[in-house]
Amino acid sequence: MTARDRAPSRRTDPGNRHDPLSIAVDLIRRGETVLTLIDPRARGRDPDAFSQWLRARLTIAELPRLIFPECDARCAAVEHDPDMHVVLSDIALDPAAPRRPSWWADWNDSLEQLHQSGQVWYAGAPAMPVTPLYRRLAIGTRLRRIASTDPAWVAYDRTPQETLYHVEDGPRAGSSLVAVTFGPAPLLPTFAGVLIAPDHPPVHDARIAIRLLAAGWSAVERGLPYEE
């Protein structure tokens, strides 16, 4: 029996597509590349080059899950604030590009006034030796997570693609920071976003930052030649 002779299953019937898996299965059966489910622009790209880039991007996105430590004895007497984060290594700052008009949709007036009135920075890349001091967000800077800048945008595993932080201390105190961890950003901004971790004692271990930087730069090195 050929595929044409088979009755369509409930899962692949266009009238019953209620979840992403049903769409994925249908596209695969019609010969579509799975990569286009992650990036629709993948059509027409060299599949090997795109796979190398995508593998690097997914590796960077997985680093927090693989490297960030869980609580241990050092956390026993510490109160944890889930919105408090800390910068694990210097981040290069870029002026934030203008946000889309929908960026502030459904936000209350006071929040909009607070974050539109001050400087908004973008975590452009991990800092490098040539990054001037005035364009760095220093290691150890504490950030308060405000919200996803566009709550409708979610990446795989329901992770917000782009997050807005309020800088709590240091020379940039009072300004805002936009960082990405997956999303539509290129590899270097994605890596910069990964350098922001929930603030609790184990992540302050210097070995965590060393491991994170080594693994992240290795992934960037593999994927950067294939990035558009």
Phi, psi and omega in degrees: 000128179277166179300329181291331182279341184287144173288140180296137179284165179298327183289327183259002176291122183305334181280354183234032179275099184248357181210160184301327182299319181298321178293318180299313181299318181297316180295320180297318180293336177268008175088008180286147178286139180296332183299331181289345175288332180270322179220103183302338180283359183293340178301129178091349177282159172292120187297325180291317179295317180295324179296320178297316179295315182294323179297319178296318181295316179293323178300313180299318181295333182275347186303318179301318181294324184276331190248324183296129183280155173279175177297149175221198185299333180294342183271354189302318185255017184248131175277127184263126174255112185298341180269352180274131180231167181220147179275125185271340177204153183307138180243136176280131183258139171239148171301134183293133175295153178306132179284153176297154182304332182279357186302322184259009181301136177071008176270151182283162187298321183293322178293319179297316181297320182297314189264348174268340185277335183256184179289134175245122180256161177238131178285094190280326183187162168299142180295146178240169181305329182275354181289119181295155184300323183289351177250022181246145165255115194285151174305139180089352178297134180265137182234145172253123178288127179266303180181171168292134183289336174222093187303342180283342181272118174225143178265194180298154180062025175060029180272129177302138182282327187220132185232141176260130178240153171255127181282121188269333183210179181081183183299336182264010183307135179095345177272176181243153181229130173257126179226149177242153176240343176211265168048201183273002185285154173294180188297315186294314174297325177298316178296320178300320179296329180290338180284003176255120187236152171305135188275103170211160193310316184300329183286348178279355174296124184302333181293333179296312180296321180298314180295319182296316180293319180297313181290321181293314179294327177297318179293318179299318181299324180287322188265337187300323180299340184259002182277139180286000000 
